[in-house]
Amino acid sequence: SVSRGLGDVYKRQVNMSGGMICKQMAENGGGIYATYSTVNMSGGTISENYVEGGGGGIHTYNNDTNANPETVINITGGTISKNYATTGGGISAQTSKVFLKGGSIIDNRSVMGAGIYLINSSEMTMEQGENSQICQITGNTIQPITSKNLKSQGGGIYMWDSKAEISAGIISENKAEEGYDSAGNISGGKGGAISAEISEVTIKENAQLLNNSCLLYTCPSPRDTERSRM
């Protein structure tokens, strides 16, 4: 089990079967930051971590699609919840492989990919695990900001140049809210469940996508705020 936040894990295997990683602050990977490594999570909790960059719960990075070893996340149990990051509130994976066969990714927040953020030739498989276990990606929320020119989209999952096959599991009650970019233009508000750009997504009949939503942003734009000061 793990009782405290992990630093940079390089070319190693991390096994988390219990314990908690909570209330850490970092630039990337509030709970676990792994490069060229394998992260196996079968239990425990990664929660309430705050990250300025990517991966409030777990951040994996690999800059080579042919790297040996590969960078892999295997989740069969446990909970990743209530984390915050600019990208990937729960998980941020770059040029990584993600296998979801259990566990919960719930109530995380970010600007892009509140639950999971997949980019740069990442691959995700969401399928039934042992004893009919499934993964739940639930209640994650995009919270737009005006200070960075980022797209406020992908409440459950955001993908760019990546692939996902979803044959089981639940993606529900995730939200993506419109925001204003740094120029004061309305942006985002797309993909309550999944937002995929230059990506391939396969959803099979046993997967459940339920009650995900996109919301209008009701706060004044930065330009309107500036006018009110004049």
Salt bridges, closest charged atoms under 4 A:
GLU70 OE2 - LYS97 NZ 3.06
GLU127 OE2 - LYS101 NZ 3.54
GLU165 OE2 - LYS204 NZ 3.39
GLU197 OE2 - LYS151 NZ 2.96
ASP224 OD1 - ARG227 NH1 2.55
GLU226 OE1 - ARG229 NH1 3.56
